[in-house]
Amino acid sequence: MDANDLEGWPGVLHREGRTLCRLSRDPSELGAGPATKAQGAVFHNPAVAGSRTRSVLLLQHCIEAGLIGQGTIYALDGLSASGLRARRWLNELPSESASRISATMGDMDPAALDWAMRCHDEFPPEHGKGVLLAHLGDLRKSVLEHGRHWVDIDPYGSPLPFLDTAVQSLARRGVLEVSATDSAALTGSSKNALLRRYGARVKTDGLAHDSGLRVLLANLARTAARHDRSVTPLLSVWDSHHLRVSALVTRGVGGANQVEESLGWRVASPSAQEVSTSISAGLHPETSLDSESLPMHCFLPLSVPIDRADKRFSGPLWTGPLGDTEAMASMTEERAIEMCSTEFEDADVMKWSEHECEKEKRIVLRSVRHISDEAGVIDAPHLILVDDLASWLGSGSPVSPSVMVETLREEGYRAAVSRYGKPAFRTDAPWDAVVSAANDR
Ligand SMILES: C[S@@+](CC[C@H](N)C(=O)[O-])C[C@H]1O[C@@H](n2cnc3c(N)ncnc32)[C@H](O)[C@@H]1O
């Protein structure tokens, strides 16, 4: 299609990360949160910029760590809309990595693909490396036309309709990145939708978004197991209106057979018996079972019979780590700036001032905030919201997460401020130690 035939072209020049594109509407006119197609001829949601930045960084880590082989990497931005995600992979990866990428932008909207390709022609990768293709069609079908090492699913609403075929399309080892904007369902506010779609229930407490991520991972793990594969979560993030999980999917019946070992329940206000069961299952650190000092939550294995009417339970959900230590540790602020931000220059095509460059840098920094700090403790059983902790202990104003972390580390435990969207920390400390750290401050 000739660029002149594209509705809205040339639109508005825009930069996200280090990558230039054109949008049919000025993104500053769009509010935060889920955007709609009606907001422009081609869908673009500026609120998802952080997710795209993390996608670039995770892809680079997986290439460096050899997780997706040594040859050509077939990557699919399955629901690509403006194509900015795939274009950012190519442009922002270092040239040695980008030269291995054959990226496909898939969408059922021909205008979106034309728009994306037109942007690519006008602003090709700075280093000139990598291949970008467009594929028109319904992802549920088209994803099976080619094997992939990397598949990204970023739909309107729930990703479930796309999961089954996406998993089948993966190479022996591949990465699946999945976004969900039906967070009202996943976090338990829309109970019927949650049960209908994900076969789960979630208590709508402060940990609801963590539970939602775990329900999404449980569904991904079950889907993978149906196709003789297992999942290793690399990164799980709750970011404003959406939940997103990225996992390495590995073919092998052995791993698939063990799927239920990583699934279970989260119980709020557990009894001493439930905490004891959690400890025996290796899901909770040893702690006193004195009824006066029980933890706010614990996990239980899937095999424990639960009363479905008991509102304290969330699940079935993923009880294993929400991320991979090495993958998360690689997502430092330094690396994000180095790969995904723009330096001020007089000849800038967007004529950005130093101030505007700094503003975009801050957005890039925000997208990785706390991720590398949390890397060393992502397997820990406790995610503790400091407001909830203060209420639980009746101790008045909450202690800041960083103070709790410092105190617990001084005691020899692992602890880190969490990226979670509410003030919180993760730790492997026993509950008794958490209580004394909070009371000592
Ligand atoms: C939420 S947008 C994707 C946003 C994009 N990934 C980004 O980073 O900005 C969803 C896109 O999926 C496309 N779409 C919806 N259902 C589809 C299907 N079954 N197959 C292929 N594309 C589909 C829509 O046309 C739309 O462009």
The ligand as a Gaussian input file, in Angstrom:
#p B3LYP/6-31G(d) Opt

LIG

0 1
 C       -3.566000      -4.505000      22.621000
 S       -3.181000      -4.387000      20.916000
 C       -1.485000      -4.818000      20.870000
 C       -0.569000      -3.784000      21.396000
 C        0.868000      -3.970000      21.033000
 N        1.361000      -5.285000      21.330000
 C        1.728000      -2.894000      21.651000
 O        2.792000      -3.191000      22.277000
 O        1.392000      -1.711000      21.521000
 C       -3.970000      -5.781000      20.249000
 C       -3.778000      -5.954000      18.746000
 O       -4.205000      -7.278000      18.437000
 C       -4.860000      -7.306000      17.199000
 N       -5.716000      -8.528000      17.235000
 C       -6.809000      -8.743000      17.995000
 N       -7.232000     -10.015000      17.830000
 C       -6.358000     -10.620000      16.967000
 C       -6.229000     -11.931000      16.442000
 N       -7.098000     -12.894000      16.770000
 N       -5.206000     -12.201000      15.605000
 C       -4.309000     -11.234000      15.256000
 N       -4.387000      -9.953000      15.722000
 C       -5.389000      -9.660000      16.575000
 C       -5.586000      -5.990000      17.102000
 O       -5.799000      -5.634000      15.762000
 C       -4.610000      -5.058000      17.842000
 O       -3.771000      -4.412000      16.930000

